[in-house]
């Protein structure tokens, strides 16, 4: 059995930027403001010197009703966020500090 190679990125943050029609019953993360907040996360992570991180836009992550949402790997931690302050807290606590922002975390049973 061969050993896995080193990670190319230490952290991958996927932010749902899926957009549906405004009247869709599930809504959409982009309709709730995920696109500018994704751009903000990317810029702030760079500004704050978060090394080895890649911030990616993602299509539908299928948790639309809870959005906007992001998931951070390799841990697989899901967050709901709605403001720049939420993003700053995720950067400072999770990406830089290795902790968790409990008030924004989603659990597997939430749909």
N, C-alpha and C positions, 0 to 999 in steps of 0.2 A: 504494500500500500504506500503510495507516495504522499509526501507532505504537501499541504496546501501552500501556495505561494503567499508571500506577504500581501497585505491589503494595498490596493492602489490608492484608495481613499480610506482614511480612518473613520470618517462619518459620511453617510449619505442621507440627506434630508430631501424627501419627496413631498412636494406640496401639490395638492389637487388644484388644478386650474381648469377643470372641466366646466363647460358652459352649456346649459340647457335653456330652452325657452323660458322667459320670465314667469309664465303661468304653469310651468311643469309642477306637478304635485310634490315631487321630491326636492325641488329647488336645485341649486348647484353651488359649488364652492366659488366659482368665478362670479356668479351673481351676488354672492355675499362678500365680495372684496378680496378674494385670495390672490389675484394677479399683482396688484400693487404691493401687497404684503410679502409676496414671494420676492419681488424685486428688492424690497427693504431688507429682508432677511439676508439675501445674497450680499448686498452692499455692506450691511452692518457686520456680518461675519468676517468679511475681508477687512473692514476698518478696525475691528477689534482683534484681528490677528488670529482668528480660529484656523489653526493649521490642519491640513489634510481633510478638509471638508468639501463636499460637492453638494450644492443646492440645485435640485432639479424640479422643473415643472412636471407634473404627472397628469395623465388623463384620469378618468374617474377611478377613485379608490373605493367606491361602493359604500361610502358612509355619508351619503349626501345630506341626510337630515341632521347630521351632527356638525356640518361644515360651517366655515372652512376647516379642513383638516390637513395635518401633515404627519408623516411617519418618519422616524429616524432609525436608520440601520447602522451598525449591525444589531442593536438592541431590540428593534421592533417596537419602540415606544410610540404611541399615537397621541397626538395633541389636537385639541380644538383651540382655535385662536381667533381673535377678532380685532386686534389693535396692534399698533407699533409697540406699546408697552408689553403686551403679551409676548411678542417676538423678542424684545429685549430680554425679558425674563427667561425665555427658552434658551437664548444664546448664553446669557451669563450663568444660568444654573446648570443647564444640561450640556451644551456644546463646550463651554469653557470649564465648568466646574465638575462635570461628571455626575451631577445630581439629577433630580427629577422635579418638575413643576407639577406637584400633585393636583392643584386646583384646575389645571388644564388637561390632565391626562384622561384618556378614554380607556375603558376596559373592554375586553373581548365581547362581553354580553351586551354592550350598547350598540344599537343598530338604528 
